[in-house]
Each structure stands twice: as structure tokens, then as C-alpha cells.
Amino acid sequence: MFTPYRPTRGKGFIKREKLELCMRASVDQIRCATVGICVKECPQVFRFQPGSKKATVIVDEIPPALEPKCREVAARCPSKAVVIEE
């Protein structure tokens, strides 16, 4: 597996600093059919918007412990509105 590094300067030489990759999620508001699988299965990440009942993401970065659940929710979304960026 490829591990990305960012070069940084320090004491006359370049050292490599490991980059932390994070997962992000988003909900396509046009595709969202308000089924609510994402909100029911992963309420730590998804919520219904007040008034519209369309789902929205409430965290910037998905915690590592919730990444598998978010992938599952995205796969189960009938309208394919949940988008995962890794």
C-alpha cells in the first residue's frame, strides 16, 4: 500500500512526514430521496435537515471507528446520494 509523505525541512536536511488521510462524506441533495438509511444507521455522522427531511453530514472528518459503517451506508443508499471521499 502506498503511504503518502510530505517533505519538511529540519536542521539542514529534508525529512519525510507521514500524512494522515481522512475520510469525508457528503450527501447529494438533488439525489437524496429522504429514505433515511444513513441517519438511522450512522447518526453520529448524518442528520436530517430541519424542514426538508433530506440528510446532511454533521462532521468534517469521519472518525476511523465509523469508516466501515459509512461505507456500508453509502452502498445501501437506494438513491446513491451518500458520497464517500477517501
C-alpha positions as CSV (number, residue, x, y, z in Angstrom):
1,M,0.0,0.0,0.0
2,F,1.3,3.5,-0.9
3,T,1.9,5.7,2.1
4,P,1.9,9.4,1.2
5,Y,4.6,11.7,2.7
6,R,5.1,15.4,2.8
7,P,8.7,16.7,2.7
8,T,9.5,19.1,5.6
9,R,12.7,20.9,6.4
10,G,14.6,20.4,9.5
11,K,18.2,21.0,10.6
12,G,19.8,21.1,7.2
13,F,18.1,18.0,5.7
14,I,14.7,17.1,4.4
15,K,12.7,14.7,6.4
16,R,9.5,12.9,5.4
17,E,6.4,13.4,7.5
18,K,3.7,10.8,7.1
19,L,0.4,12.4,6.0
20,E,-2.8,11.4,7.8
21,L,-5.5,10.5,5.4
22,C,-9.1,11.1,6.4
23,M,-12.4,10.0,5.1
24,R,-15.1,12.6,4.3
25,A,-18.7,12.1,3.4
26,S,-21.3,14.2,1.7
27,V,-24.9,13.9,0.6
28,D,-26.0,14.9,-2.8
29,Q,-29.1,17.0,-2.1
30,I,-30.6,16.5,-5.5
31,R,-30.4,12.7,-5.3
32,C,-31.4,12.4,-1.7
33,A,-34.9,10.7,-1.5
34,T,-35.3,11.1,2.3
35,V,-35.2,7.4,2.9
36,G,-33.1,7.9,6.0
37,I,-30.9,4.8,6.0
38,C,-27.8,6.9,6.6
39,V,-29.4,8.8,9.5
40,K,-30.8,5.6,11.1
41,E,-27.6,3.5,10.7
42,C,-25.0,6.2,11.4
43,P,-26.5,9.1,13.5
44,Q,-23.0,10.2,14.6
45,V,-22.3,11.4,11.0
46,F,-25.7,12.0,9.4
47,R,-28.8,14.0,10.4
48,F,-32.0,15.1,8.7
49,Q,-32.1,18.8,7.8
50,P,-34.9,20.7,9.6
51,G,-37.8,21.3,7.3
52,S,-36.7,19.3,4.2
53,K,-36.0,15.9,5.8
54,K,-33.0,15.4,3.5
55,A,-29.9,14.1,5.1
56,T,-26.8,16.1,5.7
57,V,-23.4,15.4,7.2
58,I,-22.7,16.8,10.6
59,V,-18.9,16.1,10.9
60,D,-16.0,17.3,8.8
61,E,-13.9,14.2,9.0
62,I,-15.3,10.7,9.6
63,P,-13.7,9.1,12.8
64,P,-11.8,5.9,11.9
65,A,-14.1,3.8,14.0
66,L,-17.1,4.9,11.9
67,E,-15.5,4.5,8.4
68,P,-16.7,0.9,7.8
69,K,-20.3,1.9,8.8
70,C,-20.2,4.9,6.5
71,R,-19.0,2.8,3.6
72,E,-21.9,0.4,4.3
73,V,-24.4,3.2,4.4
74,A,-23.2,4.6,1.1
75,A,-23.5,1.2,-0.5
76,R,-27.0,0.8,0.9
77,C,-28.4,4.2,-0.1
78,P,-31.1,3.5,-2.7
79,S,-30.6,6.8,-4.5
80,K,-26.8,6.7,-4.2
81,A,-26.9,10.1,-2.6
82,V,-24.2,9.4,0.0
83,V,-20.7,10.1,-1.4
84,I,-17.6,8.9,0.3
85,E,-14.2,10.6,-0.3
86,E,-11.1,8.8,0.9
